[in-house]
Amino acid sequence: MNWLTNYVRPKLSALVARKDVPDNLWHKCPNCEAMLFHRDLEENLLVCQHCGFHMRLDPLKRLGMLFDGGEYHAIEVPKTPVDPLKFRDQKRYTDRLKEAQGKTGRNDAIVVGHGTMGGLPAVVAAFDFGFMGGSMGIAVGEGLLAAAKQAVARRAPLVVVPASGGARMQEGILSLMQMPRTTIAVEMVKEAGLPYVVVLTDPTTGGVTASFAMLGDIHIAEKGAQIGFAGARVIESTIRETLPEGFQRSEYLLDHGMVDMVVHRKDLRTTLIRVLDLLMRPKAVKAPLELDTVGADGEEDGDVVQADAADHTPTQAEAVREEAR
C-alpha cells in the first residue's frame, strides 16, 4: 500500500497534472487584439506583425537597437535635488519616485549613451515612458544637457528619442524651466556645427513637444505615433469641433509638414545612419556658375558673370530630407 501511495500515485499525478504556463509568453496587441508570442514580438522590435502597431520600447532596448552591435557607453546623468517643492497629492512625490525607480530599475525617465552608428560616433538620449509617463523634470533637463555636452566634446551628432506626456507636475515651475534649458542644450549642439536629429515616438506631447522635440534639423517619426501639445479631447472641448481622422498622428503630421519622414521601426537604424552620414559629410566646394550675358541687341556678348552656386541649390537639411526619403 505504501509503495502504491508513495511511488505509483505521484508518478501518475505528474503525468496527468496540468503544467503551469507563464503569464508573459503571450501578449495582446492593443490595436488589433491579436495574440503575439513573446519571442516573435521581441524579434519584431515590439511591432505587431499583423497590423504594424508600434508598441512602446524600453530605452535600453532602443539604444541597443540603434548602436553598432548593440554596444554603447552609458553617460551618467548628474544628480539632482529630490522633491525640491515637497510636493504631495494622493501620494508623496518621493513615494512616486521610489515606485517608478523600483518598477523600471533606473533613476529617472531618460537614458543617455554614446557609441557608433554605421561607424559614425553618435550620442543618443532616449526617454522611458514607463517612468512616470516619461515626464520632464530637473533630472531629464540635466540629462539632455549632459548629452549635448558629450556630443560637442566628441564632435558627434545628437539623436533624441522622446516618449513623454510633458512636464512633471510634481516639480511645478522647476519642470517648466527645463523647456528653455533643453532649448539651450540644442543650441549648444547647433552652434558647434553638429547635427541634431529627433525621433518622435508614441507619445510626444506637452512641454516636450513645445521645446526640444520640435527643434531638430531632421524630424523622424515612428508609424502611428501621437505627436502634439494638448490632448485631442482637450482641443475638441475647447474649439467645439470634431477633429479630422488621424489628427496628431505621424502620418497626419507628415502630410501637413510637421515631420520630415515616417519610418517603420525596423528601418529606423538604417534611416538614421543614412541621415547622419549625409549631415556629417564634408561640404563639397561648389564651382561658380558661368552665365553668358546678352547684349541690348539680343546677341550674346561673350561676357561671363560669376554666380554663387549656393544661391541656386537647396539647403543642406532640405537635400538630406530628399535623399533620405
C-alpha positions in Angstrom: 0.0 0.0 0.0 2.8 2.3 0.9 4.5 1.5 -2.5 1.3 2.4 -4.4 0.8 5.6 -2.4 4.3 6.9 -2.2 5.6 5.9 -5.6 2.9 4.9 -8.2 0.4 7.6 -7.4 2.8 10.6 -7.5 4.1 9.3 -10.9 0.6 9.1 -12.3 -0.3 12.5 -10.9 2.8 14.0 -12.5 1.8 12.6 -15.9 -1.8 14.0 -15.9 -1.1 17.2 -13.9 -1.7 20.5 -15.7 1.5 22.3 -16.2 1.7 26.0 -15.3 2.2 28.3 -18.3 4.0 31.6 -17.6 1.8 34.6 -18.0 4.3 36.6 -20.1 4.6 34.1 -23.0 1.8 35.8 -25.0 0.9 39.5 -25.4 -2.2 41.0 -26.9 -1.8 43.8 -29.4 -3.5 46.9 -28.1 -4.7 47.8 -31.6 -5.9 44.6 -33.3 -6.0 42.4 -30.2 -4.1 39.6 -31.9 -2.2 37.3 -29.6 1.5 37.6 -30.1 4.2 35.1 -28.9 6.8 36.9 -26.9 9.8 35.8 -28.9 8.2 36.8 -32.2 7.3 40.2 -30.7 10.8 40.8 -29.4 12.3 39.8 -32.8 10.0 42.2 -34.5 11.1 45.0 -32.1 7.7 45.2 -30.3 5.8 45.8 -33.6 2.7 43.8 -34.2 3.2 41.6 -37.2 -0.5 41.6 -38.1 -1.4 45.3 -38.1 2.0 47.0 -37.7 1.2 48.7 -34.4 4.3 50.1 -32.8 4.3 49.4 -29.0 6.4 51.4 -26.6 10.0 50.3 -26.5 12.3 50.3 -23.4 15.1 52.9 -23.7 17.8 50.3 -23.1 16.5 48.2 -26.0 16.2 51.3 -28.1 19.9 52.2 -27.6 20.9 48.5 -28.2 18.8 48.6 -31.4 20.4 51.8 -32.7 24.1 51.4 -31.9 26.5 49.2 -33.8 26.5 45.7 -32.3 24.2 46.9 -29.6 27.2 48.2 -27.7 27.4 51.7 -26.2 28.7 53.5 -23.1 26.2 54.9 -20.7 26.5 58.6 -19.7 25.8 59.2 -16.1 23.1 61.9 -15.5 24.1 64.4 -12.8 22.3 64.0 -9.5 19.5 66.5 -8.9 17.5 67.6 -5.8 14.8 65.1 -4.8 11.4 66.6 -4.3 12.5 70.3 -4.1 8.9 71.5 -3.6 7.9 68.9 -1.0 5.0 68.1 -3.3 2.1 65.8 -2.3 -1.2 64.9 -4.0 -2.7 61.5 -3.3 0.9 60.3 -2.6 4.1 62.0 -1.7 6.3 62.7 -4.7 9.2 60.8 -3.0 7.0 57.7 -2.8 6.1 58.1 -6.5 9.7 58.4 -7.4 10.7 55.3 -5.4 7.8 53.3 -7.0 8.9 54.3 -10.5 12.6 53.6 -9.7 11.7 50.1 -8.4 9.5 49.4 -11.4 12.0 50.5 -14.1 15.3 50.0 -12.4 16.6 53.5 -13.3 16.8 56.8 -11.5 14.7 58.9 -13.9 12.9 59.0 -17.3 16.0 59.4 -19.5 18.9 57.2 -20.6 21.9 58.7 -22.4 24.6 56.7 -24.2 27.3 57.2 -26.8 28.7 54.8 -29.3 28.8 54.4 -33.1 26.1 54.1 -35.7 27.3 52.8 -39.0 30.8 53.6 -37.9 29.9 57.2 -37.1 30.2 58.5 -33.5 26.8 59.4 -32.0 25.2 60.4 -28.8 21.6 59.2 -28.1 19.2 60.3 -25.4 16.1 58.0 -25.1 13.0 58.5 -22.8 11.3 55.9 -20.8 7.5 56.4 -20.8 7.2 53.8 -18.1 8.9 56.2 -15.6 6.1 58.5 -14.6 4.9 58.8 -18.2 8.3 60.0 -19.4 7.6 63.3 -17.8 10.3 66.0 -17.9 11.7 67.1 -14.6 15.0 68.5 -13.5 16.8 65.2 -14.0 15.6 65.0 -17.6 16.8 68.6 -18.2 20.2 67.6 -16.8 20.3 64.5 -18.9 19.7 66.4 -22.1 22.4 69.0 -21.1 24.8 66.2 -20.4 24.0 64.6 -23.8 24.6 67.9 -25.6 27.9 68.4 -23.8 29.0 64.9 -24.7 28.0 65.5 -28.4 30.0 68.7 -28.5 33.1 67.2 -26.8 33.1 64.1 -29.1 32.2 66.1 -32.2 29.3 63.7 -32.7 25.6 64.3 -33.7 22.9 64.2 -31.1 19.9 62.0 -31.5 17.0 62.4 -29.1 14.1 59.9 -28.8 11.3 61.4 -26.7 8.4 59.5 -25.4 6.7 61.8 -22.8 3.5 63.2 -21.5 5.1 66.6 -21.0 6.3 68.5 -17.9 6.3 66.8 -14.5 3.6 68.5 -12.5 5.2 67.4 -9.1 8.1 69.8 -9.8 6.0 72.7 -10.8 7.8 75.8 -12.2 11.1 73.9 -12.0 9.8 71.4 -14.5 8.7 74.2 -16.9 12.2 75.8 -16.6 13.5 72.7 -18.3 11.9 73.9 -21.6 14.4 76.8 -22.0 17.2 74.7 -20.6 16.8 72.0 -23.1 16.5 74.6 -25.9 19.9 76.0 -24.8 21.3 72.4 -24.9 20.1 72.1 -28.5 21.6 75.5 -29.4 25.0 74.2 -28.0 25.0 71.4 -30.5 23.9 73.5 -33.4 26.5 76.3 -32.6 29.2 73.6 -32.7 28.0 72.8 -36.3 26.8 69.3 -35.3 23.5 67.6 -36.5 20.6 67.4 -34.1 18.0 64.7 -35.0 14.7 64.0 -33.2 13.0 60.6 -33.5 9.4 61.2 -32.4 7.8 58.2 -30.7 4.4 57.5 -29.1 3.6 59.7 -27.3 5.4 63.0 -27.7 3.2 65.7 -26.1 3.1 68.7 -23.8 6.2 70.7 -22.9 8.5 68.2 -24.6 6.8 69.0 -27.9 6.9 72.7 -27.1 10.7 72.7 -26.6 13.5 70.4 -27.8 11.3 67.9 -29.6 10.5 70.3 -32.4 13.9 71.9 -32.8 15.6 69.2 -34.8 17.4 69.6 -38.1 15.5 66.5 -39.2 12.4 65.1 -37.6 11.7 61.4 -38.0 8.5 59.8 -36.6 7.7 56.2 -35.9 4.5 55.0 -37.6 1.3 55.8 -35.7 3.0 57.9 -33.0 0.9 60.5 -31.2 2.6 63.9 -31.5 1.1 67.1 -30.3 0.8 69.6 -27.5 -2.6 69.3 -25.8 -4.7 66.1 -26.0 -7.3 65.6 -28.7 -10.2 65.6 -26.2 -9.0 68.9 -24.7 -8.8 70.5 -28.2 -12.2 69.3 -29.2 -13.8 70.6 -26.0 -12.1 73.9 -26.5 -12.9 74.6 -30.1 -16.2 72.6 -30.0 -15.4 70.9 -33.3 -14.7 67.3 -34.3 -11.1 66.8 -35.2 -10.1 65.1 -38.5 -9.4 61.4 -38.6 -5.8 60.6 -37.7 -5.2 64.0 -36.0 -1.9 64.2 -34.2 -0.6 61.0 -35.7 2.7 60.7 -37.5 1.1 60.3 -41.0 -1.2 63.3 -40.5 1.8 65.5 -39.4 3.8 64.3 -42.4 1.0 65.4 -44.8 0.9 68.8 -43.1 4.7 69.4 -43.0 5.3 68.9 -39.2 7.7 66.0 -39.7 10.1 65.1 -42.4 9.6 61.4 -42.7 7.6 58.5 -41.1 9.7 55.3 -40.7 8.9 51.7 -39.6 10.9 50.8 -36.5 12.8 48.0 -38.4 14.1 50.7 -40.8 14.9 53.3 -38.2 18.5 52.4 -37.7 19.4 52.4 -41.4 17.5 55.6 -41.9 19.3 57.3 -39.1 22.7 56.1 -40.3 21.9 57.5 -43.8 20.7 60.8 -42.4 23.7 61.2 -40.1 26.1 60.3 -42.9 24.6 62.9 -45.1 24.7 65.6 -42.4 28.2 64.8 -41.3 29.6 64.5 -44.8 32.1 67.3 -45.6 30.6 70.0 -47.7 31.9 70.0 -51.2 33.3 73.2 -52.7 30.8 74.2 -55.3 32.1 75.7 -58.6 30.6 79.1 -59.5 28.0 79.1 -62.3 29.0 80.7 -65.6 26.2 82.8 -67.1 26.6 84.3 -70.6 25.3 87.9 -70.7 23.1 89.0 -73.5 23.6 92.5 -75.1 20.9 95.0 -75.9 20.7 93.7 -79.5 19.8 90.2 -78.2 23.2 88.7 -79.2 25.5 87.1 -76.7 28.4 89.4 -75.9 30.6 86.7 -74.5 31.0 88.2 -71.1 30.9 85.8 -68.2 29.2 86.6 -64.9 30.2 84.6 -61.8 27.3 83.5 -59.7 27.5 81.6 -56.4 26.1 78.1 -56.9 24.9 78.0 -53.3 22.3 80.6 -54.3 20.8 78.1 -56.7 20.9 74.9 -54.5 18.6 73.8 -51.6 19.9 74.0 -48.1 21.8 71.0 -46.7 18.8 70.0 -44.5 16.4 70.1 -47.4 18.8 68.0 -49.5 19.2 65.5 -46.7 15.4 65.1 -46.4 15.0 64.4 -50.1 17.9 62.0 -50.3 16.9 60.2 -47.1 13.4 59.6 -48.4 
